[in-house]
Amino acid sequence: MSGHVFGPVFSRRLGLSLGVNNIPYKVCTYSCIYCQLGRTLRLSIERRPYSDPDALAEEVVKVLEEVSRVDYVTLVPDGEPTLDTRVGELIDVIKDVSGERVAVLTNGSLLWVEEVRKALANADLVSVKVDADHEALWRRVDRPHKALSFSKVVEGLVEFSRAYSGVLITETMLVDRVNDSVEDAEAVADMLTRLSPAVSYVAVPTRPPAEGWAKAPPAERVRAFMDVLEERGLRVVPLVRGEERPPKCGADLVKCVLETIRVHPLPMEHIELMARGRGLDINDVLEVVLGSPGVYVVEYEGRKFLVWRPAG
């Protein structure tokens, strides 16, 4: 596990995804209450040259030589990818040397900056967040850097959606009794129709979040929220616990587990299932995995997960 290129791992949105990390751990413009990577360590809107595009592309090619296929090479970093001033160059170099499609998972908070919109223009797919419908709720859910404004962020999202020729998708994370009302759905639907996404994903916390009190709403409230979006003509796809599946792992289960938890917490039952399928003792696997720096067991909603939380 290089720490910069990991996987491929299964993504509920993108299929088989080879992850690329171009930002240091938890350097982000937001500190979302539901973030499965934990609280943001450095809240920032200062763009800097964080990555080495040629070196990362070389790592991507090396991994691709060992796997049969991927659906996307995905910029899914430990922070906000557009904080990297070399993100556009990174996208172009990866596409050029690998021939693969490139996706970018961003919160969209810096799309009001023209250079950022240009940097993402050549990505084949861009996913952006739409969690709230007004400033106060946005600050409660996404906890943005104080220099950001909701109106500016929305302006950037709309401007990008008008010019972008690739596949634009959105994700809305619903938190119980925070942003999951029908009224919230009506306002979010207004925003989403302005963006015209190919798919609007609606998610709930299913893995340990930054704040333990951030829980999933009841299924009926999620369904009511999605109904409002669908009534507006949006294509809505739920991302819920029932959609989870164990990652596709090769012979090296320990390596696969470590790479997966770099992206998201992994339920213990998935690890047990994969170990049993390989005739391995789960305790032997966990002994090695838990001996790796920053790996812990966390309980959330009655389930145990392996998480990766390196020191800041």
Secondary structure, 3 states (H helix, E strand, C coil): CCCCEEEEEEECCCEEEEEECCCCCCEECCCCCCCCCCCCCEECCCCECCCCHHHHHHHHHHHHCCCCCCCEEEECCCCCHHHECCHHHHHHHHHHHHCCCEEEECCCCCCCCHHHHHHHCCCCEEEEECCCCCHHHHHHHCCCCCCCCHHHHHHHHHHHHHHCCCEEEEEEECCCCCCCCHHHHHHHHHHHHHHCCCEEEEECCCCCCCCCCCCCCCHHHHHHHHHHHHHCCCCEEEECHHHCCCCCCCCCHHHHHHHHHCCCCEEHHHHHHHHHHCCCCHHHHHHHHCCCCCEEEEEECCEEEEEECCCC
